[in-house]
Amino acid sequence: MRLSTAAVDPSSLRSASSFSAATYLLRLPSRNLPAVKCGGKSLTLASASPCAAASPNYLFGRRALMYMATASFLLTSPSFAAATDEMSLLQEEIRKVLSKGKAAGLLRLVFHDAGTFDKGDRTGGMNGSIVYELDRPENMGLKKSVKILEKAKVQVDAIRPVSWADFIAVAGAEAVLVCGGPKIPVQLGRVDAKVPDPEGKLPEESLNATAMKQCFKKKGFTAQELVALSGAHTLGSKGFGNPTVFDNSYFKILLEKPWSSSGGMSSMIGLPSDRALVEDDECIRWISKYADDQNLFFEDFKNVYIKLVNTGAEWTRSV
């Protein structure tokens, strides 16, 4: 059987693979060339002249076809589609009730649910138990945030039940995004707790830097991760820049130490624990880096947020 070189339309291939060549050549029989399906698209194979085979463009055969078929399967497999549809459903309903003014409260809800984790006794973590803990003094004001999410969760549960832990984790990521912060991918599949977490597990606002670092170490977080997470205080009414914009203003203002001036509103900026961080040699190194490089802060915050919402979680499926 004689073989000639056939050219594949590259615009169709780019949706299913990451090849960068402008033109792709495939050796197939020149007669009755079939259409190849990839990612739901039909690739038309047209006969090419023999001289095209001598061009420096990439040649591929059976291995590339298998890659294309595998990519198409992954993109259209039921499990992949189901996970994508579930996340889209959560995001759609959350965005209906979310505004920039509500973002700080939703992000605080994430921290107070996940922040109870204790690496020593393996209690707490991102498990939705916050809904049983709203009357605790440290959770004052969070009932409003839960009620906001309840409106969206009812709509989602009517289609596909979702745990509170998943819902809160996704809501926090959406809160960061709507305020201009990084896009944060969140894995779904957390199982909700049936009882509240032990009391006294959240970091106290009055801790100094040494105590804060020790507290976060017990939860599995480094000093750098502590500083990155603290950057979320840029949202809300703590005085770190625009209360509805997620940026690196928190770190810039920490370096200025406005509370040092006598009197005025500047003395009200931040929590005691915020002010303590800038007095610690290890913490101030990261504060300075994030003040100078917002992109670095965004990347590190994204990574530590993912770690936070996975900490202590139990899963319906492996991650």
C-alpha positions in Angstrom: 0.0 0.0 0.0 1.4 3.4 -1.0 1.5 6.1 1.7 1.4 9.9 1.1 1.6 12.7 3.6 -1.6 14.3 4.9 -1.9 17.7 6.6 -4.1 18.2 9.6 -5.8 21.5 10.3 -3.8 22.9 13.3 -6.6 25.2 14.6 -8.6 22.1 15.5 -5.7 20.5 17.3 -4.9 23.4 19.6 -8.0 22.7 21.7 -6.9 19.2 22.5 -3.2 19.4 22.9 -0.3 21.8 23.6 1.7 21.3 20.5 3.2 24.6 19.3 4.0 23.8 15.6 2.1 25.8 13.1 1.4 22.8 10.8 1.2 19.2 11.7 1.8 16.3 9.2 0.3 12.9 9.5 1.3 9.9 7.4 -1.9 8.2 6.4 -3.1 6.4 3.2 -3.9 8.9 0.5 -7.2 7.2 -0.4 -10.4 7.6 1.5 -8.9 9.6 4.4 -11.3 9.4 7.4 -12.2 12.3 9.7 -10.5 12.0 13.1 -12.5 13.2 16.1 -10.8 14.9 19.0 -12.3 16.8 21.9 -15.7 16.8 20.1 -14.2 18.3 16.9 -13.8 16.6 13.5 -10.3 16.9 12.0 -10.3 17.0 8.2 -7.3 15.2 6.7 -6.3 16.6 3.3 -3.8 15.0 0.9 -0.5 16.8 0.7 2.2 16.8 -1.9 5.3 14.7 -1.4 7.5 17.7 -1.0 5.6 18.6 2.2 7.2 15.6 3.9 10.5 17.2 3.6 9.5 20.3 5.6 10.9 20.7 9.1 7.4 20.6 10.6 6.5 17.9 13.2 5.6 14.5 11.9 3.5 12.1 14.0 1.7 8.8 13.6 0.0 6.3 15.8 1.4 7.7 19.1 -0.1 11.1 18.4 -3.5 9.6 17.4 -3.5 7.7 20.7 -2.7 11.0 22.5 -5.5 12.7 20.8 -8.0 9.9 21.6 -6.9 9.9 25.3 -7.3 13.7 25.5 -10.7 13.5 24.0 -11.7 10.7 26.4 -10.6 12.7 29.5 -12.4 15.8 28.3 -15.7 13.9 27.7 -15.5 11.3 30.5 -18.5 11.3 32.9 -16.4 11.7 36.1 -14.6 14.7 34.6 -17.8 16.3 33.4 -19.6 15.7 36.7 -16.8 17.4 38.7 -16.8 20.3 36.3 -20.6 20.7 36.4 -20.7 20.5 40.2 -18.1 23.2 40.6 -19.8 25.4 38.0 -23.1 25.0 39.9 -21.6 26.0 43.2 -19.8 29.0 41.7 -22.9 30.2 39.8 -25.1 30.1 42.9 -22.5 31.7 45.2 -21.9 34.5 42.7 -25.6 35.3 42.9 -25.4 36.2 46.6 -21.8 37.4 46.7 -20.7 41.0 46.6 -17.5 42.8 47.4 -19.0 44.1 50.6 -19.7 40.6 51.8 -16.3 39.1 50.8 -14.5 39.8 54.0 -17.1 38.0 56.1 -17.1 34.9 53.8 -13.3 34.7 53.9 -13.4 35.0 57.7 -15.9 32.1 57.7 -13.3 29.9 55.9 -10.6 30.8 58.4 -12.8 30.1 61.5 -13.9 26.7 60.1 -10.5 25.5 59.0 -8.5 27.3 61.7 -9.6 24.9 64.5 -7.3 22.1 63.1 -4.9 20.7 65.7 -2.1 18.5 64.2 -1.5 16.9 67.6 -4.9 15.3 68.3 -6.1 15.5 64.6 -9.2 17.4 65.5 -10.8 20.3 63.7 -10.1 21.5 60.2 -12.2 22.2 57.2 -15.3 20.2 58.1 -18.2 22.6 58.1 -18.5 22.4 61.9 -18.6 26.2 62.0 -22.4 26.0 61.6 -22.6 24.5 65.1 -20.2 27.0 66.6 -21.8 30.4 65.7 -22.6 31.3 69.3 -19.0 31.2 70.4 -17.5 34.7 71.2 -14.7 34.3 68.6 -17.3 33.7 65.9 -19.4 36.8 66.5 -20.8 38.2 63.3 -20.5 35.0 61.3 -24.2 34.1 61.5 -24.8 36.7 58.8 -22.3 35.1 56.5 -23.8 31.7 57.0 -27.3 33.1 56.2 -25.9 34.6 53.0 -24.6 31.2 51.9 -27.7 29.3 53.0 -29.7 31.0 50.2 -27.3 29.7 47.6 -26.8 26.3 49.2 -30.6 25.6 49.2 -30.5 26.0 45.4 -27.5 23.8 44.9 -28.8 21.1 47.3 -32.0 20.9 45.3 -30.0 19.8 42.3 -27.0 18.1 43.9 -26.3 18.0 47.7 -23.0 19.5 48.7 -21.3 19.6 52.1 -21.0 22.9 54.1 -17.2 22.4 54.1 -17.1 22.4 50.3 -19.5 25.2 50.0 -17.6 27.5 52.4 -14.2 26.6 50.8 -15.5 27.6 47.4 -17.2 30.7 48.7 -13.9 31.9 50.2 -12.1 31.4 46.9 -14.9 33.3 45.1 -14.7 36.1 47.6 -11.0 36.6 46.9 -11.6 36.5 43.1 -14.4 39.0 43.1 -12.2 41.5 45.0 -9.4 41.3 42.4 -7.3 38.5 44.0 -6.0 35.3 42.5 -8.2 32.6 41.1 -7.9 29.6 43.5 -8.8 26.1 42.5 -10.7 24.2 45.1 -11.1 20.4 45.3 -14.6 19.1 46.1 -15.5 16.1 48.2 -15.2 17.1 51.9 -17.4 15.4 54.4 -19.2 17.5 57.1 -18.7 17.0 60.8 -21.8 16.0 62.9 -20.6 17.8 66.0 -18.8 21.1 66.8 -15.0 21.2 67.0 -13.3 21.5 70.4 -13.2 25.1 71.8 -10.2 27.2 72.2 -8.5 26.1 69.0 -8.5 29.4 67.0 -5.5 31.8 67.4 -6.2 34.6 69.8 -6.1 38.2 68.4 -3.9 39.3 71.3 -1.0 36.9 70.6 2.5 38.2 70.0 4.5 37.0 66.9 6.3 34.2 68.7 3.0 32.8 70.1 1.4 33.2 66.7 4.1 31.2 65.0 3.9 28.5 67.6 0.1 28.3 67.2 0.3 28.0 63.5 3.1 25.4 63.7 0.7 23.2 65.7 -1.6 23.4 62.7 1.0 22.5 60.2 1.8 26.0 58.9 5.2 27.8 58.6 5.9 31.5 59.5 5.8 32.3 55.8 2.4 30.7 55.4 1.2 32.6 58.5 2.2 35.9 56.9 0.6 35.0 53.6 -2.7 34.1 55.2 -2.6 37.2 57.3 -2.6 39.2 54.0 -6.3 38.4 53.8 -6.8 41.2 56.4 -6.5 43.6 53.5 -10.2 43.0 53.1 -12.7 44.3 55.6 -12.7 47.1 58.1 -9.3 46.6 59.7 -7.9 49.7 58.0 -5.5 48.1 55.5 -6.3 50.0 52.3 -9.5 49.6 50.3 -11.8 47.3 52.3 -13.2 45.6 49.1 -9.9 45.2 47.1 -7.7 42.2 47.6 -4.1 43.4 47.1 -0.9 43.7 49.0 -1.8 46.9 50.8 -1.8 45.0 54.1 1.9 44.5 53.9 2.7 48.0 52.8 0.8 49.5 55.7 2.3 47.1 58.2 5.7 48.5 57.2 4.5 52.0 57.8 3.4 51.2 61.3 0.7 54.0 61.4 -0.5 52.9 64.8 2.8 54.3 66.2 1.5 57.9 65.7 -0.3 59.4 68.7 -4.1 59.5 68.6 -6.3 59.6 65.6 -7.9 56.7 63.6 -4.4 55.4 62.7 -4.1 53.9 66.1 -7.1 51.7 65.4 -5.5 50.0 62.3 -5.1 46.2 62.5 -5.3 43.7 65.3 -2.6 43.3 68.0 -1.6 40.1 66.2 -1.1 42.0 62.9 1.1 44.6 64.6 3.1 42.0 66.3 4.1 40.3 63.0 6.1 43.4 61.8 8.2 43.2 65.0 9.4 39.7 64.2 12.6 39.2 62.2 11.3 36.1 60.3 7.9 37.6 59.6 9.1 41.0 58.5 11.3 39.4 55.8 8.1 38.0 54.2 6.1 41.2 54.8 8.7 43.1 52.9 8.7 40.7 50.0 5.0 40.8 49.7 4.9 44.6 50.0 7.3 44.8 47.0 5.8 42.0 44.9 2.0 41.6 44.7 2.3 38.7 42.3 4.4 36.7 44.7 1.8 37.4 47.5 -1.0 36.2 45.2 0.8 33.0 44.3 1.8 32.2 47.9 -1.7 33.1 49.2 -3.3 30.8 46.6 -1.1 27.9 47.6 -1.6 28.3 51.3 -5.4 28.8 50.9 -5.5 25.4 49.1 -3.6 23.9 52.0 -5.8 25.6 54.6 -9.1 24.3 53.1 -7.7 20.8 52.8 -6.3 20.7 56.3 -8.1 18.3 58.6 -10.7 17.5 55.9 -12.3 14.0 55.5 -13.1 13.1 51.9 -15.7 11.2 50.0 -13.1 10.5 47.4 -9.3 10.6 47.4 -7.5 13.8 46.4 
